[in-house]
Amino acid sequence: MFVPKLNEEEARFLVLRFLSQAPKRQGSIEEIRNSIRTSREMGKDDLRPNPTRSNAPFWHQIVQNATDRTILDQGYVVMVVPPPNKIVRVTDAGLEAVKPHIAFFERHPDIDTYTMFDDTMLDDLYMRNRTKLPFRNARNMAEFVKSRAFASLTRSDLEANGFATTILDGLEKKYRSASGPLSEEAAFRLRQIQAWRDTRDTYDTVGGWADAIGKMPFRVSGTN
């Protein structure tokens, strides 16, 4: 079965979710990894050995990055013990930021976290058409497509014209038009598109979490 790579955005959520439920709201990197290992299936790319990190699987470094970037800078966690035995604790701000996403996945327990956090299709679409699309970056477009609340707040004109549906229809047509049997990835993408359609009314990312991630420099900026 195809499983998309763990990215830093999903890892940040998984880190904060674990810490929010941990004793004293804190944990070590190894404890966090153990939690993610038991709650999230890993794909082939995640499990490949990373030669620059003693051949540990690549997803280990993604989790490490997730505790170093954004959530630390935004005050969502504080460092209790420094590296190499790093322990972090979630703050009240971190709990507030992650709360809407925790509520979403509790409401939809059949949806995997990577289904919502993997934006590969939308990132690719944006990169190929960024001069034509009315979004300033790939992050804004992804949030617009997946969250009616975000779309209504940021581009109510496009939302009123059903622009998100147009994007999803185009992506679905792309994956259904392949000749021969569907690949494992194509089958996953079609399920992912349907999940986005089904949950668009409840996937509310208008809060501080989306705002903080949207300001990060690793997203490619476009034009308004």
Stockholm file with secondary structure:
# STOCKHOLM 1.0

chainA/1-224         MFVPKLNEEEARFLVLRFLSQAPKRQGSIEEIRNSIRTSREMGKDDLRPNPTRSNAPFWHQIVQNATDRTILDQGYVVMVVPPPNKIVRVTDAGLEAVKPHIAFFERHPDIDTYTMFDDTMLDDLYMRNRTKLPFRNARNMAEFVKSRAFASLTRSDLEANGFATTILDGLEKKYRSASGPLSEEAAFRLRQIQAWRDTRDTYDTVGGWADAIGKMPFRVSGTN
#=GR chainA/1-224 SS CCCCCCCHHHHHHHHHHHHHHSGGGEEEHHHHHHHHHHHSCCCHHHHSEEGGGTTEEHHHHHHHHHHHSSTTTTTSEEEEECTTSCEEEECHHHHHHHHHHHHHHHHCTTSCHHHHHCCHHHHHHHHHHTTTSSCSBHHHHHHHHHCHHHHHHHCHHHHHTTHHHHHHHHHHHHHHSCSSSCCHHHHHHHHHHHHHHHHTTTCCCCSHHHHHHHTCTTSCBCCC
#=GC SS_cons         CCCCCCCHHHHHHHHHHHHHHSGGGEEEHHHHHHHHHHHSCCCHHHHSEEGGGTTEEHHHHHHHHHHHSSTTTTTSEEEEECTTSCEEEECHHHHHHHHHHHHHHHHCTTSCHHHHHCCHHHHHHHHHHTTTSSCSBHHHHHHHHHCHHHHHHHCHHHHHTTHHHHHHHHHHHHHHSCSSSCCHHHHHHHHHHHHHHHHTTTCCCCSHHHHHHHTCTTSCBCCC
//
